[in-house]
């Protein structure tokens, strides 16, 4: 019988940490981004929790860069070549 879960927490049931976080958010009245930043800055919390909060807040604080392909004549990608010359002079 594949696909039948026989033990542990049922799928979709939040763990105790998630429940506690949600209750704290609801009680504080903070927006989720503000709450994540607050967790990130709390030096009393474990580093793992602070890092997860920082990672979750990042998309709301910083722009995500996109790859842009520059095109030249005829819609072809621009090719570039560069050369670096190092000149050493002894006096």
N, C-alpha and C positions, 0 to 999 in steps of 0.2 A: 504494500500500500504506500505508494510514493505520494509526497505532498501533504501528508497529514502530520501536523505537529502534535507531539504527544506530551511535551512538558514545557515548563518555563512560562514566561509572560506571553499572552496572546498577541498576535500581530496587531499593531496600532495602539497598544496600551502604553501610555507614557511611563517612563521610569520615575523614581522618586525625585531625582534632581530636576527633571523637566517640570514636574508638578509644582515643586517648590519655587522654581524660577517664574513660572506663570503666575503663581499667587503673589509673589513679590512685585511683579510688573503691574498687576491689576491693583494692588494696594497702593503702590507709589504714585500712579497716575502719569508716569514717565512714558514717553514714546519709546518704542523698541530700540532705536539707535542710541538715544540718550542712556537707556538702561545698560546697553552693551558697553558703551564707553565708560560708564560708572564702574561696571565690573572690571573692565580692563585696567582701570586706574587704582583699584583696591589692592594695596600691597599685602593685605591679610589673607587674600584668597590664594589657593594653589596656582602655581605658574601655568599649569595646563588649562585651568579654567580661564585665566586671564588671556592666554594666547587664543583660545577658542572664541572668546568675546571680541578680541581684536580682529580676528579673521572674519567673523560675522559682520562686524561694523564697517570694515574696509570698503565694501562696495557702495556704502552710503556716504562715505567721506571723501573718496578719491575716484577720479575718472578712470575708466578702463581704456587703455590704448588699443587702437585698431591698426592693422597692417594696411598700408596704402601703397598701391603699385602705381608708379608714375609712368605715363605713356608718352611716347614721342610721335613722330610722323607716322601716319597710317595706323595708329592705335597700338603699335608695337612697344613693348617695355623698353625703357631707356637703359642703355648699356653704359657702364662707366668703367674707366680704367684709371688707376692711380699709381704713381711711382714715388717712392721715397728714396732720396739720396742722402747719405750721411757723409759729411766731409769732416775729416779730422786733420787739423793742422798742428804740427809740432813746431815750437819756436825755439 
